[in-house]
Amino acid sequence: MFKRVFLIVMDSVGIGALPDAERYGDGGSDTLGNIARSQDGLRLPVLEKLGLGHIAPIVGMDDTSMPLASYGKMAEISLGKDTTSGHWEMAGVPLFRAFPTYPNGFPSEVIDKFREVTGKDVLGNCVASGTAIIAELGDEHVRTGKPIVYTSADSVFQIAAHEDVIPLPELYEMCHLTRAQVCVGDHAVGRIIARPFVGKNGAYTRTSNRHDYSLEPPSDTLLDDMKAAGFDVIGIGKIADIFAHRGLTETILTKSNDHGMEETIRKARTWDGQGLVMTNLVEFDSLYGHRNDAAGYKMALEAFDKQLAVLVEELTKDDLLIITADHGCDPTTVSTDHSREYVPILAYCKGKYGVDLGVRKTFADVSATVRENFAMEKGAYGTSFLAVWKENE
């Protein structure tokens, strides 16, 4: 039905606590709603026209005009609130066993194995903010050459290193070895993350040379099946990292949300193939959600809205645009970690009416919809909403 599908994941842009949010310590979380309340409303004219204000009450958002997109929200059935499980479920592979987390740092068997395979002792080994820990331990790292190892409330093993002390190729190889030999079995965390930084004398800043090493999905995802069927599958941003570089015919790495949208717009203008473009916009999460910067988050949403206006103009009647998220990260709460939330879903096709998609039971409804669109075999999870456009033809 649609020749091209553009799937944009606004990393961490949740829209209200899930019913089980209290179990995760996230009662009252509402990324979009709380940002709007704390920042005198959100002015997002394109998202408003698409129907964002119809999904949930958001200060500054109109909920009375006829939306241009179909709209709703999705619940997560995976046992987590992280990037990996959110994206995998969106691609039809939910996870019912949560990734391991380490609120007290990694146990000795993990750190000892890291020392063995990398030849490096470590600093840190604790739960920490990435910006805070390089401020605290950066000088000692520069002096000793020891990498800074830390984690968060998510299932991650993060390795921070100054680019002049441990060059990027060495840091990336360290992460590769950790993925392959250290964080395995019961300690198979969702992601190993390279966190390079620069600067001196306590004034350190992280660079855009981050690299994620994800576990491989436990079964074939939508991306794997589309590639096998001969469709184009283009990953923009950290999509390749999230899916362990599987199921993609083209990978475009990006440095920022702006860059991610620029590349998505470029594909809309120049790509003449058939298939899927999947874009992750990470800075909502990494720069604003985790740093409890509600004002910055608002500005990032406004910048995205302006670029979205350009993208929408480039789309044709043969294109489907889906905008959603992978979890929440409410910057107005005490926590700096992800939050267990519904995610919005907006599905737009030029010239067709939008309708209420309701509350979807799983993120996998995205996969089911794309599968039906390309006449692929149904997956094990998810219910397609493609009929919305068939009914309006």
C-alpha positions as CSV (number, residue, x, y, z in Angstrom):
1,M,0.0,0.0,0.0
2,F,2.8,2.5,1.0
3,K,6.0,2.3,-0.9
4,R,8.1,3.9,1.8
5,V,7.7,3.9,5.6
6,F,9.5,6.5,7.7
7,L,9.6,5.5,11.4
8,I,11.0,8.2,13.7
9,V,11.7,7.2,17.3
10,M,11.8,10.2,19.6
11,D,14.1,8.6,22.2
12,S,12.5,8.9,25.7
13,V,9.5,11.0,24.7
14,G,6.9,9.2,26.9
15,I,3.3,10.4,27.4
16,G,2.3,9.2,30.9
17,A,3.0,6.4,33.4
18,L,2.0,2.9,32.6
19,P,-0.3,1.0,35.0
20,D,2.8,-0.9,36.4
21,A,5.0,2.2,36.7
22,E,5.0,2.1,40.5
23,R,6.8,-1.2,40.4
24,Y,9.6,0.6,38.5
25,G,9.7,3.6,40.8
26,D,8.1,5.7,38.2
27,G,4.7,6.6,39.5
28,G,3.6,10.0,38.3
29,S,6.1,10.1,35.4
30,D,4.8,11.9,32.3
31,T,7.6,13.2,30.1
32,L,5.6,15.3,27.7
33,G,2.9,16.3,30.2
34,N,5.2,17.3,33.0
35,I,7.5,19.2,30.6
36,A,4.6,21.1,29.3
37,R,3.3,21.9,32.8
38,S,6.7,23.0,34.1
39,Q,7.6,25.1,31.0
40,D,4.4,27.1,30.5
41,G,3.2,24.8,27.7
42,L,4.6,23.3,24.6
43,R,4.4,25.2,21.2
44,L,4.7,22.4,18.6
45,P,2.5,23.5,15.7
46,V,3.3,20.5,13.4
47,L,2.9,17.9,16.1
48,E,-0.3,19.7,17.2
49,K,-1.7,19.5,13.7
50,L,-0.8,15.8,13.5
51,G,-2.8,15.2,16.6
52,L,-0.4,15.0,19.6
53,G,-2.8,16.9,21.8
54,H,-5.5,14.3,21.2
55,I,-3.5,11.6,22.8
56,A,-3.3,13.1,26.3
57,P,-3.8,16.5,27.9
58,I,-0.7,18.6,27.2
59,V,-0.5,22.2,28.2
60,G,-0.3,24.3,25.0
61,M,-1.6,21.6,22.7
62,D,-5.0,22.0,21.0
63,D,-7.2,18.9,21.2
64,T,-10.2,20.1,19.3
65,S,-9.1,20.5,15.7
66,M,-9.3,17.7,13.2
67,P,-5.9,15.9,13.3
68,L,-4.0,15.2,10.1
69,A,-2.6,11.9,11.5
70,S,-4.0,8.9,13.2
71,Y,-3.1,9.1,16.9
72,G,-2.9,7.0,20.0
73,K,-0.5,5.6,22.6
74,M,1.2,2.3,23.0
75,A,2.0,0.2,26.1
76,E,5.1,-1.8,26.5
77,I,4.8,-5.5,27.3
78,S,8.5,-6.1,27.6
79,L,9.9,-6.2,31.2
80,G,11.9,-3.1,31.0
81,K,12.1,0.6,30.2
82,D,15.2,0.8,28.2
83,T,16.2,1.7,24.6
84,T,17.0,-1.9,23.6
85,S,13.8,-3.6,24.7
86,G,11.7,-0.7,23.5
87,H,13.1,-0.8,19.9
88,W,13.1,-4.6,19.8
89,E,9.5,-4.7,20.8
90,M,8.7,-2.1,18.2
91,A,10.3,-4.5,15.7
92,G,8.2,-7.4,16.9
93,V,10.4,-9.0,19.5
94,P,9.3,-8.2,23.0
95,L,11.5,-9.3,25.9
96,F,9.9,-11.1,28.9
97,R,13.1,-11.5,30.9
98,A,14.6,-8.2,32.0
99,F,18.2,-7.4,31.3
100,P,20.4,-7.5,34.4
101,T,21.1,-4.3,36.3
102,Y,23.7,-3.4,38.9
103,P,22.6,-0.8,41.5
104,N,25.7,-1.5,43.5
105,G,28.2,-1.7,40.7
106,F,29.5,-4.8,38.9
107,P,30.5,-7.9,40.9
108,S,34.1,-8.9,41.2
109,E,33.8,-11.7,38.7
110,V,32.8,-9.2,36.0
111,I,35.5,-6.7,36.8
112,D,38.2,-9.4,37.2
113,K,37.2,-10.7,33.7
114,F,37.4,-7.2,32.3
115,R,40.9,-6.8,33.7
116,E,41.9,-10.1,32.2
117,V,40.6,-9.6,28.7
118,T,41.6,-5.9,28.4
119,G,44.7,-5.7,30.5
120,K,43.3,-2.7,32.2
121,D,42.4,-1.9,35.8
122,V,39.3,0.3,36.3
123,L,38.1,3.4,38.0
124,G,34.6,3.9,39.3
125,N,32.6,0.7,39.1
126,C,29.4,2.4,40.4
127,V,26.1,3.8,39.4
128,A,26.7,7.3,38.1
129,S,25.8,10.1,35.8
130,G,28.1,10.2,32.8
131,T,28.9,13.8,33.1
132,A,29.3,13.7,36.8
133,I,31.7,10.7,36.8
134,I,34.1,12.2,34.3
135,A,34.2,15.4,36.3
136,E,35.0,13.3,39.4
137,L,37.4,10.8,38.0
138,G,38.6,12.4,34.8
139,D,41.9,13.8,36.3
140,E,42.7,10.4,37.8
141,H,41.9,8.7,34.5
142,V,44.3,11.0,32.6
143,R,47.0,10.4,35.2
144,T,46.7,6.6,35.4
145,G,45.3,5.6,32.0
146,K,42.6,3.5,33.8
147,P,39.3,3.5,32.0
148,I,36.2,4.7,34.0
149,V,33.6,1.9,34.2
150,Y,30.1,2.7,35.4
151,T,26.5,1.8,35.0
152,S,23.0,3.3,35.6
153,A,19.5,2.1,36.4
154,D,19.5,0.6,32.9
155,S,21.2,-2.5,31.8
156,V,24.5,-1.0,30.6
157,F,28.2,-1.4,31.0
158,Q,29.7,2.0,30.2
159,I,33.4,2.7,29.6
160,A,34.5,6.3,29.6
161,A,37.9,7.4,28.4
162,H,39.7,10.5,27.3
163,E,40.3,10.4,23.5
164,D,43.9,11.4,24.0
165,V,44.5,8.8,26.7
166,I,42.7,5.8,25.2
167,P,42.3,6.5,21.5
168,L,38.9,5.7,19.9
169,P,40.0,2.5,18.2
170,E,41.4,1.1,21.5
171,L,38.2,2.1,23.4
172,Y,36.0,0.5,20.8
173,E,38.0,-2.7,20.9
174,M,37.8,-2.7,24.7
175,C,34.0,-2.5,24.3
176,H,34.0,-5.2,21.7
177,L,35.9,-7.5,24.0
178,T,33.6,-6.7,26.9
179,R,30.6,-7.6,24.8
180,A,32.1,-10.8,23.6
181,Q,33.8,-12.1,26.7
182,V,32.9,-10.2,29.8
183,C,29.2,-9.4,29.9
184,V,27.9,-12.8,28.9
185,G,25.6,-15.4,30.4
186,D,23.9,-14.1,33.5
187,H,25.8,-10.8,33.1
188,A,24.7,-10.2,29.5
189,V,23.7,-6.5,29.8
190,G,21.6,-4.9,27.1
191,R,24.4,-2.6,25.9
192,I,28.1,-1.9,26.3
193,I,28.6,1.8,25.7
194,A,31.8,3.6,24.7
195,R,31.7,7.1,26.3
196,P,34.7,9.1,25.0
197,F,35.4,12.6,26.3
198,V,37.9,15.4,25.8
199,G,39.1,18.4,27.9
200,K,41.6,18.9,30.7
201,N,42.0,19.8,34.4
202,G,38.6,18.7,35.5
203,A,36.8,20.5,32.6
204,Y,35.7,17.5,30.6
205,T,33.0,17.1,28.0
206,R,31.7,14.0,26.3
207,T,32.1,13.8,22.5
208,S,29.7,12.6,19.8
209,N,31.9,9.5,19.2
210,R,29.7,7.4,21.5
211,H,29.3,3.8,20.3
212,D,26.8,1.2,21.6
213,Y,27.4,-2.6,21.5
214,S,24.0,-4.2,21.9
215,L,23.1,-7.8,22.4
216,E,21.8,-9.5,19.4
217,P,18.0,-9.9,19.3
218,P,16.9,-13.4,20.4
219,S,15.0,-13.9,17.2
220,D,14.5,-12.3,13.8
221,T,13.1,-8.8,13.9
222,L,11.1,-6.9,11.4
223,L,14.3,-5.5,10.1
224,D,15.8,-9.0,9.5
225,D,12.7,-10.2,7.7
226,M,12.4,-7.1,5.5
227,K,16.1,-7.3,4.5
228,A,15.6,-11.0,3.7
229,A,12.6,-10.2,1.6
230,G,14.6,-7.8,-0.5
231,F,13.3,-4.4,0.9
232,D,15.5,-1.5,1.7
233,V,16.1,-1.1,5.4
234,I,17.9,2.1,6.3
235,G,18.9,2.8,9.9
236,I,19.6,6.4,10.9
237,G,21.3,7.3,14.2
238,K,22.0,4.5,16.6
239,I,19.6,2.0,15.0
240,A,22.5,-0.2,13.9
241,D,23.9,-0.3,17.4
242,I,20.6,-1.2,18.9
243,F,20.0,-4.1,16.5
244,A,23.6,-5.3,16.7
245,H,24.1,-4.2,13.0
246,R,21.5,-6.8,11.9
247,G,18.8,-6.4,9.3
248,L,20.0,-3.2,7.7
249,T,20.9,-2.5,4.0
250,E,22.3,0.9,4.9
251,T,23.5,2.6,8.1
252,I,23.8,6.4,8.5
253,L,25.4,7.5,11.7
254,T,24.5,10.9,13.2
255,K,25.9,13.4,15.6
256,S,22.7,15.0,16.9
257,N,18.9,15.1,16.6
258,D,19.3,17.8,14.0
259,H,21.7,15.7,12.0
260,G,19.3,12.7,12.3
261,M,16.4,14.7,10.9
262,E,18.6,16.2,8.1
263,E,19.5,12.7,7.0
264,T,15.8,11.6,7.2
265,I,14.7,14.6,5.1
266,R,17.5,13.8,2.6
267,K,16.3,10.2,2.2
268,A,12.7,11.5,1.7
269,R,14.0,13.7,-1.1
270,T,16.4,11.2,-2.8
271,W,15.5,7.6,-1.9
272,D,13.6,5.9,-4.7
273,G,13.5,2.5,-3.2
274,Q,10.8,0.5,-1.3
275,G,11.1,-0.3,2.4
276,L,11.8,1.3,5.7
277,V,13.8,4.2,7.1
278,M,14.1,3.9,10.9
279,T,15.5,7.0,12.7
280,N,16.5,7.3,16.4
281,L,16.7,10.8,17.8
282,V,18.8,10.2,20.9
283,E,19.4,13.7,22.3
284,F,15.9,14.0,23.9
285,D,17.2,11.3,26.2
286,S,20.9,11.7,26.5
287,L,21.1,15.5,26.7
288,Y,17.9,16.5,28.4
289,G,16.0,13.6,30.0
290,H,19.0,12.1,31.9
291,R,20.1,15.5,33.0
292,N,16.7,16.6,34.3
293,D,16.8,19.6,31.9
294,A,13.1,20.3,31.2
295,A,13.9,23.6,29.5
296,G,16.4,22.1,27.2
297,Y,14.0,19.2,26.4
298,K,11.3,21.7,25.4
299,M,13.8,23.5,23.1
300,A,14.8,20.2,21.5
301,L,11.1,19.3,20.9
302,E,10.6,22.7,19.3
303,A,13.6,22.2,17.0
304,F,12.3,18.8,16.0
305,D,8.9,20.2,15.2
306,K,10.4,22.7,12.8
307,Q,12.4,20.0,11.0
308,L,9.3,17.8,11.0
309,A,7.5,20.5,9.0
310,V,10.2,20.1,6.3
311,L,9.9,16.4,6.3
312,V,6.1,16.4,6.0
313,E,6.4,18.6,2.9
314,E,8.7,16.1,1.2
315,L,6.4,13.1,1.7
316,T,4.1,11.8,-1.0
317,K,0.8,9.9,-1.0
318,D,2.9,6.7,-1.2
319,D,4.7,7.4,2.1
320,L,3.7,6.5,5.6
321,L,5.2,8.5,8.5
322,I,5.1,6.9,12.0
323,I,6.3,9.0,15.0
324,T,6.7,7.3,18.3
325,A,9.1,6.7,21.2
326,D,10.8,3.8,23.0
327,H,10.3,4.7,26.8
328,G,10.1,7.8,28.9
329,C,12.7,9.9,30.7
330,D,10.8,12.5,32.7
331,P,13.2,15.4,33.4
332,T,10.9,16.9,36.1
333,T,11.2,14.0,38.5
334,V,14.0,13.4,41.0
335,S,15.2,10.4,39.1
336,T,17.6,10.9,36.2
337,D,16.8,7.5,34.7
338,H,14.3,6.2,32.2
339,S,10.6,6.1,33.2
340,R,8.1,3.4,32.5
341,E,5.6,5.2,30.3
342,Y,3.2,4.9,27.4
343,V,4.6,6.2,24.2
344,P,2.8,8.4,21.7
345,I,2.1,7.1,18.2
346,L,1.2,9.4,15.2
347,A,0.7,7.8,11.8
348,Y,0.5,10.2,8.9
349,C,-0.2,9.8,5.2
350,K,-0.7,12.8,2.9
351,G,-4.3,13.2,1.8
352,K,-5.9,10.7,4.2
353,Y,-7.9,11.4,7.4
354,G,-6.6,10.7,10.8
355,V,-8.5,8.6,13.3
356,D,-8.1,7.6,17.0
357,L,-5.9,4.5,17.2
358,G,-6.7,4.2,20.9
359,V,-4.4,2.5,23.5
360,R,-2.3,-0.1,21.7
361,K,-1.4,-3.1,23.8
362,T,2.2,-3.4,22.6
363,F,4.8,-1.5,20.7
364,A,4.8,-4.5,18.3
365,D,1.8,-3.0,16.6
366,V,4.3,-0.9,14.6
367,S,5.9,-4.1,13.3
368,A,2.6,-5.7,12.6
369,T,1.5,-2.6,10.6
370,V,4.7,-2.5,8.5
371,R,4.5,-6.2,7.9
372,E,1.0,-6.0,6.6
373,N,1.8,-3.0,4.4
374,F,4.6,-5.0,2.6
375,A,2.5,-8.2,2.4
376,M,4.9,-10.0,4.7
377,E,4.1,-12.9,7.0
378,K,2.6,-11.9,10.3
379,G,4.8,-11.8,13.4
380,A,4.1,-13.5,16.7
381,Y,3.2,-10.2,18.4
382,G,1.2,-7.0,17.5
383,T,-1.9,-6.0,15.7
384,S,-1.8,-3.9,12.5
385,F,-3.6,-0.6,12.2
386,L,-3.1,-0.5,8.4
387,A,-6.9,-0.8,8.0
388,V,-7.2,2.9,9.0
389,W,-6.0,4.0,5.6
390,K,-7.8,1.2,3.7
391,E,-11.1,2.3,5.1
392,N,-10.4,5.9,4.0
393,E,-9.4,5.1,0.4
